[in-house]
């Protein structure tokens, strides 16, 4: 049975509320991840390691794309995590400059 315009508007509003809630969860998870990245940077400083570790980044990509149930395709997942890791590198570089 097709939705009425009123039902579609109500359903759309509910979807957007759910997305907003998930966005806040993602924000909190990204901040948690960044706190751990701060710890990683402290260890890298002690070990005199560079911020950029291509092998580790490859591992992260393999980890998030292996057995990915979708619907987001692996290529999209890869691009998002590459962006995330690029931002984390920049964060670490900024911290090192401080």
Secondary structure, DSSP 8 states (H G I E B T S, - for coil): ----HHHHHHHHHHHHHHHHHHHHHHHHHHHHHHHHHHHHHHHHHHHT--S--HHHHHHHHHHHHTT--SSS-HHHHHHHHHHHHHHHHHHHHHHHH-
